[in-house]
Amino acid sequence: MLKIKIIEKIGILINWTREVDFYYNFLNKLKRENFKIIINDIDTIELERKNNAKLIKKKLDELNLEYCFYSEIFNKYKFKILISTGLTHTKKISLFSIIRFIYGKTIGFFFEIIKLDRLFQKFFKRPFTGGGLNSKIYSEYFPEKKIGEKTVFFPRGMDLRLNHFPNNKFEKVFDIFLCHGEIDKNLINNKFKKKDIFIIGYPRYDEKFDIVSLRKKIISEFNLNETKKTIFWRPTYIEEKNEVSQNISLWLEKISKLNKGYNLIIRPHPKNLIIDRELKEKIKTNHFFIDEKADRKLAELYTFSDLILLDYGSSVLSSIYLKKNFAVLELPSNFEYIQRLKKTRAIDFEIRNEIDYKNIIELNDQLYLKKIESILNNPNLKDVNLLKEKYFGKKKSITSLETIAEKFQKFLNN
């Protein structure tokens, strides 16, 4: 068997094009010679990952960043430090995953019905359901330890599931955890007692812009009417097959009525545009500006826009972190997606209890247009500031990216 060689660099594992935006500000704190990007080109049955490696490569070429492919180093090399979002895992079917699937759908589901899973969770910190009714026939695959000596978790958003985060497998996958704020830090600390944890804020949003230059750039790119205010709609991705894109289609015609008075930009989740082939045409028919740029610096559109429309997912906490004025577009409570968020105690679901009710718009609200315009013209940023402090902590608790970069680079020399 070949001996694994150690690469005396920091390896950054990129799984999706959008992750370039996640890491970009951090990469700028590192010396170029000290890091190398690894493109995830692992074979998978996931349709949404099709051509993903090619898109990542294209972006890295544009940025002139050094990279290699996962397939080129697997079982040959290890990086001294490996940083990953934990989104590397692909869907793999094995004998173990099949047995787990059958267990989850039978015994595990029975535990859920009689509420025994809650008792197990309380005493053993695990529900022992094998996923229960939501059990999948494939298993998760985390290869970080196969290509890294010291492994680091990099945060990818605050739309976390309080009952699940961090994934139990992360204890053996990652040595160090970087996190956005106090909430995810405490969740990690409660589950993994002996891990080094550092709060780093939200790096992809910690960039200062020249507002005049940014305004010219966005107006030119989308050909916007510069006399109008801009509304940026950021719907989340719904995995449930019967509900994919429903959070867009249910609201699409309603929101399009704001067209006369405002610039309307919508950014569907990249997965939506891959899975739902008809979605783009539906959006165009309703005269929206569509943002399809896979590697978009989202901070630009958040900063530029006067109001953010959102439902669930990372956009909720992103808007709060950036102290943006926002309106929540609700979905029917009987959606399987909503029931899943409720069951797993998703932060982006539970935080609704702390958001001013005036900022939440129900689907059947006949006055929704007036309410959206009222929110736009009368922002309540005091509550947003309080929520930011609660979920992300105070500035003094944040370890700067410069400090983290210096710490990792010193480790390379040890």
Secondary structure, DSSP 8 states (H G I E B T S, - for coil): ----EEEEEEEEEE-STTHHHHHHHHHTTS-GGGEEEEE-----S-GGGTTHHHHHHHHHHHHT--EEEHHHHTTTEEEEEEEE-S-----B--HHHHHHHHHIIIIIHHHHHTTHHHHHHHHHSS--STTGGG--SSB----HHHHEEEEEE----S--BTTT-S-TTHHHH-SEEEESSHHHHHHHHHH-TT-EEEE---GGG-----HHHHHHHHHHHHT--TTSEEEEEE-----SGGGTTHHHHHHHHHHHTTTTTEEEEE---HHHHHH-TTHHHHHHHTT-EE---TT--HHHHHHH-SEEEE-SSHHHHHHHHTT--EEEE---TT-HHHHHHHHHTBHHHHGGGGS-GGGEE-TT-TTHHHHHHHHHHS--HHHHHHHHHHHH--GGG---HHHHHHHHHHHHT-
